[in-house]
């Protein structure tokens, strides 16, 4: 597991390390600078002529220290200081004076195009206002230069909390961030501005949490150990029974993807409840699935209830359409099911149209909206939601007592009760039809094997992204299809 911290959390951990652990701020600054210099020697950055752009905050102090360390390695380095010396923090003022004592050139204006590498130490994680005037102009000129850019802690202009561009932001090739990765380096558009992100230890540790862990976390490959183990003394019933209520007349693809993904994730039995028109194609494409079909014009409610009672986990919505009978199905499901539910796709759209359906639900529920569906659920535009993914998902989950999987390039998973999962696996190749249906099947498979709704949602999102990465590694991000993701699941879970 990897912690992702926001601005206030990082300041608290920094303060604890200084005031409670007794580590001087200048020591932390020196360690930060040393770690940056180490990354500058990675072979990517040309150190023929380096410019370090410093502001008056402690990020600027880190920059002054970087310039000094490069100077002592005989690198040709200049410093551009933007700001008022009177506004410098004590540490930054001291680092400035040390640089001056060594005879390093400190300018107020430069020709950016003469430098091969630019180190961005203008603003750190404390930025909370829109960048304007001389600062905006300097960032614009940094981005227009031909130099490779390395940012300290976070690209100047990116919100550490949301990844938002605060008017204008530095476009870095690499970002060296200290102690913990910042949320704004993971969320978009911040992630696109950060380039390659390297997390460096400077002496701030988990002790600084003081029993109050960061709110946001992510998974790493170590967390694949959470996948339920296979009992050698077992049968198909041991690994659960998943019911997929999906598909519409002659439209069976979404149900197929969810069902097949559930099987690939290790489910013992998968049953598909779908219009009778889909029988032949599903029997051909996925003969392993049990089929129960219905006439959408004359639905037999007793058969539906019996089908619901069969399952350990129920998925509702993949490709089911928005016709009146879908609302009836969802109503019957919420009134009769006693097992965990995953409401996806058209099921979410029905909830958006009839929000009272979710009132007083007794089941454990996972809801999996993408941004458009979330917009319909909460009556907000996509751009507003995109800027507040964590907040919007948490609020909805808490208000409706469910697990919300808010799908985006960085998917958020939360039950609204505390911590928030922010996913870092996956790639642009997964922006393809059927990918979301695969995710639903993966989560269902984990639920069927005994995981809790929150655990299954988090691990399912992570595995789904890794499977997409495996597919992209094989065929490239252009052309990844839903079946490719399904066929890559085994390469993730069996390792």
Secondary structure, 3 states (H helix, E strand, C coil): CEEEECHHHHHHHHHHHHHCCCCCHHHHHHHHHHHHHHHHCCCCCCCCCEEEEECCCHHHHHHHHHHHHHHHCCCCEEEEECCCHHHCCHHHHHHHHHHHHCCCCEECCCCHHHCCEEEEECCCCCCCCCCCHHHHHHHHHHHHCCCEEEEECCCCCECCCCCCECCCCCCCCEEEEECCEEHHHHCCCHHHHHCEEEEECCCCCHHHHCCCCCCEEECCHHHHHHCCCCCCCCCCCCCCEEEEECCECCECHHHHHHHHHHHHCCCCEEEEEEEHHHHHHHHHHCCCCEEEEECCCCCCHHHHHHHHHHCCEEEECCCCCCCHHHHHHHHHHHHHCCCEEEEECHHHHHHHHCHHHHCCCCCCEEEECEHHHHHHHHCCCHHHHHHCHHHHHHHHHHHHCCEEEEECCCCEEECCCCCEEECCCCCHHHCCCCHHHHHHHHHHHHHHCCCCHHHHHHHHHHHHHHHHHHHHHHHCCCCCCHHHHHHHHHHHHCC
